[in-house]
Amino acid sequence: MPLDVVDLRDFYARPLGEIARRILRGKLRARWPATSGLRVLGVGFASPYLGVFRGEAERLLALYPAQQGVIAWPPEPPHAAALVEADMWPLPDAAVDRVIAIHVLETSDSAADVLREAWRCLAPGGRLIVVAPNRRGAWAQSDATPFGHGRPFSRSQLTDLLREALFTPEGWDEALFMPPVERGLMLRSAFAFERFGARLWAPFAGVHLVEATKQVMRPLPARSTRRVKMAPALSPAPVGVPAPAP
């Protein structure tokens, strides 16, 4: 079941949530270093991450699933947030250039439908970043954070979901290697955990980040060429030898 928007807001107001936000914002910025003139959409609870693109993107929008609730974003008007059905967005086809999906797939009734709606709203060649809990990570095992609620994913599961929704996964990152423990020493060592964790225990990261590109046409499997066997030619019977019975 989705977390309430108040619980998500409160998590990001805590020191552990602030560390997670800083780490993930850095990963997102590294993936999309320039968004000038682009239309960027966040779905789920993406408002803590959209701010990194403010003042640069042509337009920023935040869509909140109906079961989660909505808060005003940005805090000062004009607001750019809306409450929507997770798999039905009030946008025309090809309306945006970039989509960030976070805190949505793992708690959605149908993650595939959410991705199909993202495909519809993305322009041709548009890009999507999904942030989802890693089923092998410690963050997915702890309900003290939003990443411990709902269904976590493996890499192969995310890859299958994206391909079924006509996305091509192109780049992977892992993040949140520190234990989800809100203690002073752990919080101070968070960025050291990120540096060493990526080298030593990457399969056990807290979350996956996968960037994917919208496919305009579904690839068709190659058709195997069938060889037709020709019946052997019958040679005429020698003179004086009766032909075989049919």
Secondary structure, DSSP 4 states (H G I P E B T S, - for coil): -PPPHHHHHHHHHSHHHHHHHHHHHHHHHHH-S--TT-EEEEEES-HHHHGGGTTTSSEEEEEEETTT----SSSSSSP-EEEEBTTB-S--TT-EEEEEEESSTTTSS-HHHHHHHHHHHEEEEEEEEEEEEBTTSSGGG-TTSGGGSS--B-HHHHHHHHHHTTEEEEEEEEE--S-S---HHHHHTHHHHHHHHHHH-GGG-SEEEEEEEE-SSPPPPPPPPPPPPPPPPPPPPPTTSPPPP-
